[in-house]
Amino acid sequence: MDWVWAAIRWVHLVAAIAWIGGQLFLVLVLLPVLRRVLPSAQRTLLVAQLGRRFAVLSWIALALLVVTGFLNGERRGVAWESLPAAGSTYGQVLFAKLCLVAVVIALTLLHGQVLGPRMTRLAAQAAGNDPQAEAHRRRLARLSAIVSVTNLLLNLIIVYLAARLVS
């Protein structure tokens, strides 16, 4: 039976790698290159296409992380209903991690369902030489960058908390 739990932990780790690795690549590699080679409206349209493609992977990864995280907690005998008041360090760290996961999911929904589609629409309008749409797109792009970087930093904190759980 140990091989099953090892496989569950493996899936959890691979999903975390896919989720956070993809974010790191987008923020630290792809976007800086695109900023140098494409005009802003074209860049937004390309990033929108990449984002829709990455969204499939990221939502699968997030779903796997939630399911395997729950299974890992069950394996450790976590009392979910008393977690916020858990007196142990493990319970407190796990609760903090779960709170951050909820924030990450909310930020991911905000970015993918609200900010991204609005920026894509505005980029298409700006390509038609609409300066007002371009100004609005730039404001949303700044907000989008803040949300994306915040999401990435929260995910890195979540990974640190995960390391605390197993140390």
VMD Tcl script that builds the backbone (N, CA, C; Angstrom):
set m [mol new atoms 501]
animate dup $m
set s [atomselect $m all]
$s set {name element resname resid chain x y z} {
  {N N MET 1 A 0.813 -1.202 0.000}
  {CA C MET 1 A 0.000 0.000 0.000}
  {C C MET 1 A 0.859 1.269 0.000}
  {N N ASP 2 A 2.103 1.152 0.452}
  {CA C ASP 2 A 2.981 2.323 0.463}
  {C C ASP 2 A 3.178 2.899 -0.928}
  {N N TRP 3 A 3.172 2.047 -1.946}
  {CA C TRP 3 A 3.374 2.533 -3.311}
  {C C TRP 3 A 2.228 3.437 -3.748}
  {N N VAL 4 A 1.011 3.191 -3.235}
  {CA C VAL 4 A -0.137 4.037 -3.573}
  {C C VAL 4 A 0.070 5.437 -2.996}
  {N N TRP 5 A 0.491 5.503 -1.732}
  {CA C TRP 5 A 0.707 6.810 -1.103}
  {C C TRP 5 A 1.886 7.529 -1.724}
  {N N ALA 6 A 2.902 6.776 -2.129}
  {CA C ALA 6 A 4.024 7.394 -2.836}
  {C C ALA 6 A 3.546 7.961 -4.169}
  {N N ALA 7 A 2.662 7.243 -4.860}
  {CA C ALA 7 A 2.134 7.723 -6.141}
  {C C ALA 7 A 1.278 8.980 -5.942}
  {N N ILE 8 A 0.506 9.020 -4.869}
  {CA C ILE 8 A -0.319 10.195 -4.581}
  {C C ILE 8 A 0.575 11.407 -4.312}
  {N N ARG 9 A 1.615 11.225 -3.515}
  {CA C ARG 9 A 2.557 12.329 -3.258}
  {C C ARG 9 A 3.264 12.741 -4.544}
  {N N TRP 10 A 3.610 11.767 -5.389}
  {CA C TRP 10 A 4.268 12.048 -6.669}
  {C C TRP 10 A 3.359 12.904 -7.559}
  {N N VAL 11 A 2.075 12.523 -7.660}
  {CA C VAL 11 A 1.131 13.305 -8.458}
  {C C VAL 11 A 1.029 14.724 -7.895}
  {N N HIS 12 A 1.006 14.840 -6.574}
  {CA C HIS 12 A 0.933 16.156 -5.930}
  {C C HIS 12 A 2.145 17.000 -6.326}
  {N N LEU 13 A 3.319 16.417 -6.266}
  {CA C LEU 13 A 4.541 17.152 -6.611}
  {C C LEU 13 A 4.598 17.515 -8.094}
  {N N VAL 14 A 4.227 16.591 -8.961}
  {CA C VAL 14 A 4.245 16.875 -10.402}
  {C C VAL 14 A 3.233 17.975 -10.738}
  {N N ALA 15 A 2.078 17.936 -10.126}
  {CA C ALA 15 A 1.076 18.986 -10.359}
  {C C ALA 15 A 1.602 20.344 -9.885}
  {N N ALA 16 A 2.284 20.362 -8.738}
  {CA C ALA 16 A 2.865 21.621 -8.240}
  {C C ALA 16 A 3.946 22.123 -9.190}
  {N N ILE 17 A 4.745 21.219 -9.717}
  {CA C ILE 17 A 5.788 21.602 -10.672}
  {C C ILE 17 A 5.160 22.212 -11.924}
  {N N ALA 18 A 4.128 21.572 -12.445}
  {CA C ALA 18 A 3.467 22.073 -13.658}
  {C C ALA 18 A 2.847 23.444 -13.404}
  {N N TRP 19 A 2.167 23.595 -12.285}
  {CA C TRP 19 A 1.465 24.830 -11.954}
  {C C TRP 19 A 2.452 25.978 -11.727}
  {N N ILE 20 A 3.404 25.780 -10.836}
  {CA C ILE 20 A 4.318 26.862 -10.484}
  {C C ILE 20 A 5.402 27.031 -11.547}
  {N N GLY 21 A 5.852 25.934 -12.128}
  {CA C GLY 21 A 6.851 26.033 -13.195}
  {C C GLY 21 A 6.321 26.815 -14.381}
  {N N GLY 22 A 5.068 26.587 -14.722}
  {CA C GLY 22 A 4.455 27.337 -15.817}
  {C C GLY 22 A 4.373 28.816 -15.505}
  {N N GLN 23 A 4.013 29.135 -14.261}
  {CA C GLN 23 A 3.938 30.540 -13.857}
  {C C GLN 23 A 5.319 31.190 -13.905}
  {N N LEU 24 A 6.318 30.493 -13.393}
  {CA C LEU 24 A 7.676 31.036 -13.415}
  {C C LEU 24 A 8.140 31.285 -14.847}
  {N N PHE 25 A 7.862 30.334 -15.733}
  {CA C PHE 25 A 8.265 30.503 -17.129}
  {C C PHE 25 A 7.580 31.718 -17.752}
  {N N LEU 26 A 6.283 31.830 -17.547}
  {CA C LEU 26 A 5.556 32.966 -18.133}
  {C C LEU 26 A 6.068 34.306 -17.609}
  {N N VAL 27 A 6.210 34.410 -16.297}
  {CA C VAL 27 A 6.565 35.693 -15.682}
  {C C VAL 27 A 8.037 36.046 -15.884}
  {N N LEU 28 A 8.931 35.068 -15.765}
  {CA C LEU 28 A 10.358 35.367 -15.783}
  {C C LEU 28 A 11.031 35.205 -17.143}
  {N N VAL 29 A 10.415 34.445 -18.052}
  {CA C VAL 29 A 11.062 34.182 -19.343}
  {C C VAL 29 A 10.245 34.759 -20.495}
  {N N LEU 30 A 9.042 34.283 -20.662}
  {CA C LEU 30 A 8.253 34.630 -21.841}
  {C C LEU 30 A 7.861 36.112 -21.894}
  {N N LEU 31 A 7.268 36.618 -20.841}
  {CA C LEU 31 A 6.786 38.009 -20.872}
  {C C LEU 31 A 7.904 39.032 -21.081}
  {N N PRO 32 A 9.050 38.895 -20.423}
  {CA C PRO 32 A 10.123 39.861 -20.707}
  {C C PRO 32 A 10.581 39.842 -22.171}
  {N N VAL 33 A 10.620 38.667 -22.772}
  {CA C VAL 33 A 11.008 38.580 -24.182}
  {C C VAL 33 A 9.938 39.233 -25.052}
  {N N LEU 34 A 8.687 38.918 -24.800}
  {CA C LEU 34 A 7.608 39.487 -25.602}
  {C C LEU 34 A 7.540 41.006 -25.475}
  {N N ARG 35 A 7.868 41.535 -24.299}
  {CA C ARG 35 A 7.861 43.001 -24.122}
  {C C ARG 35 A 8.869 43.679 -25.047}
  {N N ARG 36 A 9.965 42.991 -25.340}
  {CA C ARG 36 A 11.001 43.578 -26.196}
  {C C ARG 36 A 10.702 43.429 -27.679}
  {N N VAL 37 A 9.900 42.436 -28.072}
  {CA C VAL 37 A 9.769 42.153 -29.508}
  {C C VAL 37 A 8.398 42.441 -30.105}
  {N N LEU 38 A 7.375 42.634 -29.264}
  {CA C LEU 38 A 6.032 42.863 -29.810}
  {C C LEU 38 A 5.418 44.148 -29.285}
  {N N PRO 39 A 4.667 44.838 -30.132}
  {CA C PRO 39 A 3.882 45.977 -29.641}
  {C C PRO 39 A 2.856 45.487 -28.612}
  {N N SER 40 A 2.451 46.381 -27.732}
  {CA C SER 40 A 1.633 45.980 -26.586}
  {C C SER 40 A 0.327 45.287 -26.962}
  {N N ALA 41 A -0.392 45.786 -27.945}
  {CA C ALA 41 A -1.671 45.162 -28.299}
  {C C ALA 41 A -1.448 43.751 -28.850}
  {N N GLN 42 A -0.441 43.582 -29.705}
  {CA C GLN 42 A -0.147 42.245 -30.235}
  {C C GLN 42 A 0.297 41.312 -29.123}
  {N N ARG 43 A 1.107 41.835 -28.218}
  {CA C ARG 43 A 1.586 41.027 -27.092}
  {C C ARG 43 A 0.407 40.532 -26.259}
  {N N THR 44 A -0.552 41.417 -25.997}
  {CA C THR 44 A -1.719 41.028 -25.202}
  {C C THR 44 A -2.499 39.917 -25.894}
  {N N LEU 45 A -2.680 40.028 -27.206}
  {CA C LEU 45 A -3.424 39.001 -27.943}
  {C C LEU 45 A -2.686 37.668 -27.924}
  {N N LEU 46 A -1.360 37.700 -28.067}
  {CA C LEU 46 A -0.580 36.459 -28.017}
  {C C LEU 46 A -0.608 35.852 -26.621}
  {N N VAL 47 A -0.423 36.677 -25.612}
  {CA C VAL 47 A -0.441 36.174 -24.236}
  {C C VAL 47 A -1.816 35.603 -23.900}
  {N N ALA 48 A -2.869 36.182 -24.447}
  {CA C ALA 48 A -4.222 35.651 -24.228}
  {C C ALA 48 A -4.327 34.232 -24.781}
  {N N GLN 49 A -3.783 34.010 -25.965}
  {CA C GLN 49 A -3.807 32.659 -26.549}
  {C C GLN 49 A -2.991 31.692 -25.694}
  {N N LEU 50 A -1.812 32.129 -25.272}
  {CA C LEU 50 A -0.972 31.291 -24.414}
  {C C LEU 50 A -1.667 31.025 -23.079}
  {N N GLY 51 A -2.313 32.051 -22.554}
  {CA C GLY 51 A -3.013 31.914 -21.278}
  {C C GLY 51 A -4.154 30.916 -21.351}
  {N N ARG 52 A -4.902 30.948 -22.439}
  {CA C ARG 52 A -5.997 29.972 -22.591}
  {C C ARG 52 A -5.443 28.556 -22.663}
  {N N ARG 53 A -4.326 28.394 -23.334}
  {CA C ARG 53 A -3.696 27.075 -23.441}
  {C C ARG 53 A -3.165 26.627 -22.075}
  {N N PHE 54 A -2.486 27.535 -21.365}
  {CA C PHE 54 A -1.944 27.204 -20.047}
  {C C PHE 54 A -3.054 26.974 -19.035}
  {N N ALA 55 A -4.203 27.633 -19.218}
  {CA C ALA 55 A -5.315 27.484 -18.273}
  {C C ALA 55 A -5.764 26.031 -18.162}
  {N N VAL 56 A -5.746 25.320 -19.273}
  {CA C VAL 56 A -6.143 23.907 -19.239}
  {C C VAL 56 A -5.206 23.140 -18.309}
  {N N LEU 57 A -3.908 23.297 -18.522}
  {CA C LEU 57 A -2.918 22.629 -17.678}
  {C C LEU 57 A -3.031 23.096 -16.230}
  {N N SER 58 A -3.180 24.394 -16.036}
  {CA C SER 58 A -3.177 24.912 -14.676}
  {C C SER 58 A -4.395 24.460 -13.875}
  {N N TRP 59 A -5.575 24.418 -14.498}
  {CA C TRP 59 A -6.754 23.964 -13.755}
  {C C TRP 59 A -6.697 22.482 -13.457}
  {N N ILE 60 A -6.138 21.703 -14.378}
  {CA C ILE 60 A -5.936 20.273 -14.094}
  {C C ILE 60 A -4.968 20.129 -12.929}
  {N N ALA 61 A -3.860 20.879 -12.982}
  {CA C ALA 61 A -2.870 20.819 -11.905}
  {C C ALA 61 A -3.485 21.238 -10.576}
  {N N LEU 62 A -4.253 22.328 -10.569}
  {CA C LEU 62 A -4.885 22.775 -9.322}
  {C C LEU 62 A -5.862 21.733 -8.774}
  {N N ALA 63 A -6.639 21.140 -9.665}
  {CA C ALA 63 A -7.581 20.099 -9.219}
  {C C ALA 63 A -6.826 18.917 -8.611}
  {N N LEU 64 A -5.751 18.502 -9.277}
  {CA C LEU 64 A -4.948 17.400 -8.745}
  {C C LEU 64 A -4.324 17.778 -7.404}
  {N N LEU 65 A -3.871 19.015 -7.274}
  {CA C LEU 65 A -3.284 19.458 -6.004}
  {C C LEU 65 A -4.311 19.418 -4.875}
  {N N VAL 66 A -5.526 19.851 -5.154}
  {CA C VAL 66 A -6.566 19.842 -4.119}
  {C C VAL 66 A -6.910 18.406 -3.722}
  {N N VAL 67 A -7.119 17.557 -4.719}
  {CA C VAL 67 A -7.503 16.165 -4.423}
  {C C VAL 67 A -6.378 15.426 -3.704}
  {N N THR 68 A -5.166 15.504 -4.237}
  {CA C THR 68 A -4.050 14.780 -3.607}
  {C C THR 68 A -3.674 15.404 -2.263}
  {N N GLY 69 A -3.851 16.729 -2.133}
  {CA C GLY 69 A -3.605 17.368 -0.842}
  {C C GLY 69 A -4.577 16.859 0.209}
  {N N PHE 70 A -5.841 16.741 -0.185}
  {CA C PHE 70 A -6.844 16.186 0.735}
  {C C PHE 70 A -6.486 14.748 1.115}
  {N N LEU 71 A -6.120 13.945 0.119}
  {CA C LEU 71 A -5.748 12.551 0.395}
  {C C LEU 71 A -4.530 12.467 1.317}
  {N N ASN 72 A -3.546 13.326 1.089}
  {CA C ASN 72 A -2.371 13.342 1.963}
  {C C ASN 72 A -2.767 13.708 3.393}
  {N N GLY 73 A -3.696 14.653 3.541}
  {CA C GLY 73 A -4.183 15.013 4.868}
  {C C GLY 73 A -4.917 13.865 5.532}
  {N N GLU 74 A -5.732 13.165 4.751}
  {CA C GLU 74 A -6.441 11.996 5.295}
  {C C GLU 74 A -5.444 10.928 5.765}
  {N N ARG 75 A -4.417 10.724 4.989}
  {CA C ARG 75 A -3.379 9.734 5.329}
  {C C ARG 75 A -2.711 10.094 6.654}
  {N N ARG 76 A -2.540 11.387 6.893}
  {CA C ARG 76 A -1.894 11.841 8.133}
  {C C ARG 76 A -2.893 11.956 9.280}
  {N N GLY 77 A -4.177 11.721 9.019}
  {CA C GLY 77 A -5.183 11.786 10.070}
  {C C GLY 77 A -5.570 13.202 10.471}
  {N N VAL 78 A -5.547 14.115 9.504}
  {CA C VAL 78 A -5.906 15.508 9.791}
  {C C VAL 78 A -7.387 15.582 10.168}
  {N N ALA 79 A -7.670 16.266 11.266}
  {CA C ALA 79 A -9.057 16.514 11.687}
  {C C ALA 79 A -9.475 17.841 11.054}
  {N N TRP 80 A -10.038 17.761 9.860}
  {CA C TRP 80 A -10.345 18.961 9.074}
  {C C TRP 80 A -11.243 19.948 9.810}
  {N N GLU 81 A -12.244 19.431 10.527}
  {CA C GLU 81 A -13.212 20.314 11.187}
  {C C GLU 81 A -12.594 21.126 12.325}
  {N N SER 82 A -11.499 20.650 12.912}
  {CA C SER 82 A -10.878 21.400 14.009}
  {C C SER 82 A -9.554 22.044 13.588}
  {N N LEU 83 A -9.292 22.063 12.296}
  {CA C LEU 83 A -8.008 22.565 11.807}
  {C C LEU 83 A -7.717 24.009 12.205}
  {N N PRO 84 A -8.677 24.939 12.069}
  {CA C PRO 84 A -8.332 26.327 12.425}
  {C C PRO 84 A -7.896 26.482 13.880}
  {N N ALA 85 A -8.422 25.649 14.743}
  {CA C ALA 85 A -8.094 25.765 16.161}
  {C C ALA 85 A -7.035 24.749 16.584}
  {N N ALA 86 A -6.461 24.063 15.615}
  {CA C ALA 86 A -5.487 23.023 15.944}
  {C C ALA 86 A -4.337 23.623 16.741}
  {N N GLY 87 A -4.002 22.965 17.814}
  {CA C GLY 87 A -2.930 23.460 18.669}
  {C C GLY 87 A -1.545 23.092 18.176}
  {N N SER 88 A -1.476 22.172 17.252}
  {CA C SER 88 A -0.164 21.726 16.785}
  {C C SER 88 A 0.387 22.672 15.723}
  {N N THR 89 A 1.688 22.697 15.620}
  {CA C THR 89 A 2.343 23.485 14.574}
  {C C THR 89 A 1.922 22.967 13.210}
  {N N TYR 90 A 1.829 21.643 13.065}
  {CA C TYR 90 A 1.420 21.053 11.791}
  {C C TYR 90 A 0.044 21.586 11.382}
  {N N GLY 91 A -0.900 21.584 12.303}
  {CA C GLY 91 A -2.248 22.057 12.000}
  {C C GLY 91 A -2.275 23.538 11.639}
  {N N GLN 92 A -1.490 24.335 12.339}
  {CA C GLN 92 A -1.442 25.763 12.050}
  {C C GLN 92 A -0.824 26.040 10.681}
  {N N VAL 93 A 0.253 25.327 10.359}
  {CA C VAL 93 A 0.910 25.513 9.054}
  {C C VAL 93 A -0.022 25.043 7.942}
  {N N LEU 94 A -0.675 23.909 8.151}
  {CA C LEU 94 A -1.601 23.398 7.132}
  {C C LEU 94 A -2.767 24.370 6.928}
  {N N PHE 95 A -3.288 24.925 8.005}
  {CA C PHE 95 A -4.381 25.876 7.886}
  {C C PHE 95 A -3.938 27.118 7.105}
  {N N ALA 96 A -2.751 27.634 7.414}
  {CA C ALA 96 A -2.222 28.800 6.677}
  {C C ALA 96 A -2.058 28.456 5.196}
  {N N LYS 97 A -1.562 27.267 4.919}
  {CA C LYS 97 A -1.383 26.834 3.528}
  {C C LYS 97 A -2.732 26.773 2.816}
  {N N LEU 98 A -3.729 26.208 3.442}
  {CA C LEU 98 A -5.057 26.092 2.825}
  {C C LEU 98 A -5.691 27.465 2.596}
  {N N CYS 99 A -5.478 28.389 3.521}
  {CA C CYS 99 A -5.997 29.760 3.329}
  {C C CYS 99 A -5.346 30.407 2.112}
  {N N LEU 100 A -4.040 30.226 1.969}
  {CA C LEU 100 A -3.341 30.784 0.810}
  {C C LEU 100 A -3.790 30.110 -0.484}
  {N N VAL 101 A -4.063 28.813 -0.435}
  {CA C VAL 101 A -4.574 28.112 -1.619}
  {C C VAL 101 A -5.906 28.728 -2.047}
  {N N ALA 102 A -6.760 29.038 -1.089}
  {CA C ALA 102 A -8.048 29.672 -1.417}
  {C C ALA 102 A -7.832 31.035 -2.078}
  {N N VAL 103 A -6.883 31.803 -1.579}
  {CA C VAL 103 A -6.587 33.107 -2.181}
  {C C VAL 103 A -6.045 32.923 -3.599}
  {N N VAL 104 A -5.159 31.947 -3.780}
  {CA C VAL 104 A -4.582 31.670 -5.103}
  {C C VAL 104 A -5.678 31.284 -6.095}
  {N N ILE 105 A -6.601 30.456 -5.674}
  {CA C ILE 105 A -7.701 30.067 -6.564}
  {C C ILE 105 A -8.537 31.290 -6.928}
  {N N ALA 106 A -8.814 32.150 -5.944}
  {CA C ALA 106 A -9.585 33.367 -6.222}
  {C C ALA 106 A -8.837 34.286 -7.192}
  {N N LEU 107 A -7.547 34.466 -6.982}
  {CA C LEU 107 A -6.750 35.307 -7.887}
  {C C LEU 107 A -6.681 34.705 -9.294}
  {N N THR 108 A -6.587 33.392 -9.362}
  {CA C THR 108 A -6.546 32.720 -10.661}
  {C C THR 108 A -7.860 32.918 -11.405}
  {N N LEU 109 A -8.970 32.807 -10.694}
  {CA C LEU 109 A -10.280 33.061 -11.310}
  {C C LEU 109 A -10.401 34.516 -11.753}
  {N N LEU 110 A -9.986 35.445 -10.910}
  {CA C LEU 110 A -10.036 36.865 -11.254}
  {C C LEU 110 A -9.238 37.131 -12.531}
  {N N HIS 111 A -8.040 36.596 -12.581}
  {CA C HIS 111 A -7.183 36.850 -13.732}
  {C C HIS 111 A -7.732 36.190 -14.993}
  {N N GLY 112 A -8.120 34.923 -14.868}
  {CA C GLY 112 A -8.543 34.167 -16.048}
  {C C GLY 112 A -9.938 34.490 -16.549}
  {N N GLN 113 A -10.835 34.877 -15.642}
  {CA C GLN 113 A -12.217 35.096 -16.042}
  {C C GLN 113 A -12.593 36.566 -16.202}
  {N N VAL 114 A -11.809 37.460 -15.594}
  {CA C VAL 114 A -12.162 38.879 -15.645}
  {C C VAL 114 A -11.077 39.692 -16.358}
  {N N LEU 115 A -9.901 39.738 -15.772}
  {CA C LEU 115 A -8.848 40.611 -16.305}
  {C C LEU 115 A -8.389 40.198 -17.700}
  {N N GLY 116 A -8.080 38.924 -17.866}
  {CA C GLY 116 A -7.587 38.452 -19.164}
  {C C GLY 116 A -8.554 38.716 -20.305}
  {N N PRO 117 A -9.814 38.298 -20.190}
  {CA C PRO 117 A -10.769 38.563 -21.271}
  {C C PRO 117 A -10.972 40.058 -21.548}
  {N N ARG 118 A -10.989 40.879 -20.499}
  {CA C ARG 118 A -11.156 42.322 -20.720}
  {C C ARG 118 A -9.953 42.897 -21.462}
  {N N MET 119 A -8.756 42.488 -21.068}
  {CA C MET 119 A -7.559 42.996 -21.751}
  {C C MET 119 A -7.536 42.544 -23.210}
  {N N THR 120 A -7.979 41.335 -23.476}
  {CA C THR 120 A -8.000 40.826 -24.851}
  {C C THR 120 A -8.964 41.639 -25.704}
  {N N ARG 121 A -10.153 41.923 -25.173}
  {CA C ARG 121 A -11.118 42.749 -25.910}
  {C C ARG 121 A -10.552 44.143 -26.177}
  {N N LEU 122 A -9.936 44.727 -25.175}
  {CA C LEU 122 A -9.370 46.068 -25.331}
  {C C LEU 122 A -8.194 46.072 -26.309}
  {N N ALA 123 A -7.406 45.012 -26.310}
  {CA C ALA 123 A -6.278 44.934 -27.252}
  {C C ALA 123 A -6.789 44.866 -28.681}
  {N N ALA 124 A -7.874 44.130 -28.888}
  {CA C ALA 124 A -8.458 44.059 -30.230}
  {C C ALA 124 A -8.979 45.435 -30.651}
  {N N GLN 125 A -9.592 46.170 -29.723}
  {CA C GLN 125 A -10.070 47.523 -30.030}
  {C C GLN 125 A -8.894 48.467 -30.278}
  {N N ALA 126 A -7.845 48.330 -29.470}
  {CA C ALA 126 A -6.681 49.205 -29.603}
  {C C ALA 126 A -5.976 48.969 -30.925}
  {N N ALA 127 A -6.022 47.727 -31.424}
  {CA C ALA 127 A -5.416 47.428 -32.723}
  {C C ALA 127 A -6.119 48.202 -33.825}
  {N N GLY 128 A -7.356 48.587 -33.587}
  {CA C GLY 128 A -8.104 49.416 -34.535}
  {C C GLY 128 A -7.888 50.901 -34.269}
  {N N ASN 129 A -6.789 51.233 -33.615}
  {CA C ASN 129 A -6.399 52.622 -33.337}
  {C C ASN 129 A -7.382 53.363 -32.437}
  {N N ASP 130 A -7.779 52.707 -31.361}
  {CA C ASP 130 A -8.642 53.338 -30.367}
  {C C ASP 130 A -7.770 53.691 -29.157}
  {N N PRO 131 A -7.330 54.960 -29.036}
  {CA C PRO 131 A -6.409 55.333 -27.953}
  {C C PRO 131 A -7.018 55.166 -26.558}
  {N N GLN 132 A -8.314 55.356 -26.454}
  {CA C GLN 132 A -8.969 55.184 -25.153}
  {C C GLN 132 A -8.922 53.711 -24.726}
  {N N ALA 133 A -9.158 52.810 -25.680}
  {CA C ALA 133 A -9.083 51.380 -25.374}
  {C C ALA 133 A -7.660 50.995 -24.989}
  {N N GLU 134 A -6.686 51.570 -25.667}
  {CA C GLU 134 A -5.280 51.270 -25.356}
  {C C GLU 134 A -4.919 51.756 -23.959}
  {N N ALA 135 A -5.380 52.915 -23.565}
  {CA C ALA 135 A -5.104 53.425 -22.221}
  {C C ALA 135 A -5.733 52.524 -21.160}
  {N N HIS 136 A -6.955 52.114 -21.409}
  {CA C HIS 136 A -7.643 51.209 -20.463}
  {C C HIS 136 A -6.923 49.857 -20.417}
  {N N ARG 137 A -6.476 49.353 -21.577}
  {CA C ARG 137 A -5.758 48.073 -21.628}
  {C C ARG 137 A -4.471 48.165 -20.820}
  {N N ARG 138 A -3.765 49.286 -20.914}
  {CA C ARG 138 A -2.515 49.458 -20.160}
  {C C ARG 138 A -2.773 49.444 -18.649}
  {N N ARG 139 A -3.853 50.083 -18.212}
  {CA C ARG 139 A -4.201 50.061 -16.782}
  {C C ARG 139 A -4.509 48.636 -16.335}
  {N N LEU 140 A -5.287 47.929 -17.144}
  {CA C LEU 140 A -5.599 46.533 -16.803}
  {C C LEU 140 A -4.348 45.662 -16.847}
  {N N ALA 141 A -3.435 45.957 -17.763}
  {CA C ALA 141 A -2.196 45.184 -17.856}
  {C C ALA 141 A -1.369 45.343 -16.576}
  {N N ARG 142 A -1.337 46.554 -16.022}
  {CA C ARG 142 A -0.613 46.767 -14.760}
  {C C ARG 142 A -1.273 45.978 -13.629}
  {N N LEU 143 A -2.603 46.038 -13.565}
  {CA C LEU 143 A -3.324 45.279 -12.545}
  {C C LEU 143 A -3.099 43.782 -12.738}
  {N N SER 144 A -3.143 43.330 -13.979}
  {CA C SER 144 A -2.911 41.921 -14.291}
  {C C SER 144 A -1.524 41.482 -13.839}
  {N N ALA 145 A -0.528 42.322 -14.061}
  {CA C ALA 145 A 0.835 41.995 -13.639}
  {C C ALA 145 A 0.919 41.883 -12.122}
  {N N ILE 146 A 0.252 42.795 -11.425}
  {CA C ILE 146 A 0.248 42.745 -9.962}
  {C C ILE 146 A -0.413 41.461 -9.479}
  {N N VAL 147 A -1.551 41.111 -10.068}
  {CA C VAL 147 A -2.263 39.888 -9.679}
  {C C VAL 147 A -1.395 38.665 -9.976}
  {N N SER 148 A -0.765 38.634 -11.144}
  {CA C SER 148 A 0.060 37.481 -11.531}
  {C C SER 148 A 1.263 37.306 -10.614}
  {N N VAL 149 A 1.955 38.396 -10.334}
  {CA C VAL 149 A 3.138 38.303 -9.467}
  {C C VAL 149 A 2.720 37.943 -8.037}
  {N N THR 150 A 1.629 38.518 -7.570}
  {CA C THR 150 A 1.125 38.166 -6.237}
  {C C THR 150 A 0.777 36.683 -6.176}
  {N N ASN 151 A 0.116 36.195 -7.208}
  {CA C ASN 151 A -0.248 34.792 -7.272}
  {C C ASN 151 A 1.005 33.914 -7.229}
  {N N LEU 152 A 2.006 34.270 -8.014}
  {CA C LEU 152 A 3.253 33.502 -8.034}
  {C C LEU 152 A 3.926 33.519 -6.665}
  {N N LEU 153 A 4.020 34.685 -6.038}
  {CA C LEU 153 A 4.650 34.769 -4.719}
  {C C LEU 153 A 3.881 33.949 -3.676}
  {N N LEU 154 A 2.557 34.010 -3.731}
  {CA C LEU 154 A 1.757 33.198 -2.802}
  {C C LEU 154 A 1.997 31.713 -3.032}
  {N N ASN 155 A 2.119 31.318 -4.296}
  {CA C ASN 155 A 2.405 29.916 -4.586}
  {C C ASN 155 A 3.768 29.494 -4.054}
  {N N LEU 156 A 4.745 30.369 -4.134}
  {CA C LEU 156 A 6.059 30.047 -3.585}
  {C C LEU 156 A 5.999 29.935 -2.060}
  {N N ILE 157 A 5.188 30.762 -1.427}
  {CA C ILE 157 A 4.995 30.647 0.023}
  {C C ILE 157 A 4.306 29.325 0.349}
  {N N ILE 158 A 3.332 28.944 -0.461}
  {CA C ILE 158 A 2.637 27.660 -0.257}
  {C C ILE 158 A 3.634 26.506 -0.332}
  {N N VAL 159 A 4.559 26.558 -1.291}
  {CA C VAL 159 A 5.572 25.503 -1.412}
  {C C VAL 159 A 6.461 25.493 -0.165}
  {N N TYR 160 A 6.811 26.668 0.334}
  {CA C TYR 160 A 7.604 26.733 1.571}
  {C C TYR 160 A 6.816 26.094 2.736}
  {N N LEU 161 A 5.544 26.425 2.838}
  {CA C LEU 161 A 4.728 25.845 3.915}
  {C C LEU 161 A 4.625 24.327 3.754}
  {N N ALA 162 A 4.542 23.861 2.522}
  {CA C ALA 162 A 4.515 22.410 2.276}
  {C C ALA 162 A 5.813 21.779 2.769}
  {N N ALA 163 A 6.925 22.453 2.527}
  {CA C ALA 163 A 8.214 21.936 3.005}
  {C C ALA 163 A 8.239 21.896 4.539}
  {N N ARG 164 A 7.621 22.893 5.164}
  {CA C ARG 164 A 7.534 22.893 6.628}
  {C C ARG 164 A 6.714 21.712 7.144}
  {N N LEU 165 A 5.677 21.352 6.379}
  {CA C LEU 165 A 4.812 20.249 6.816}
  {C C LEU 165 A 5.547 18.911 6.847}
  {N N VAL 166 A 6.469 18.737 5.945}
  {CA C VAL 166 A 7.155 17.432 5.869}
  {C C VAL 166 A 8.511 17.451 6.543}
  {N N SER 167 A 8.897 18.599 7.113}
  {CA C SER 167 A 10.211 18.636 7.764}
  {C C SER 167 A 10.145 18.213 9.215}
}
mol reanalyze $m
mol bondsrecalc $m
mol representation Tube
mol addrep $m
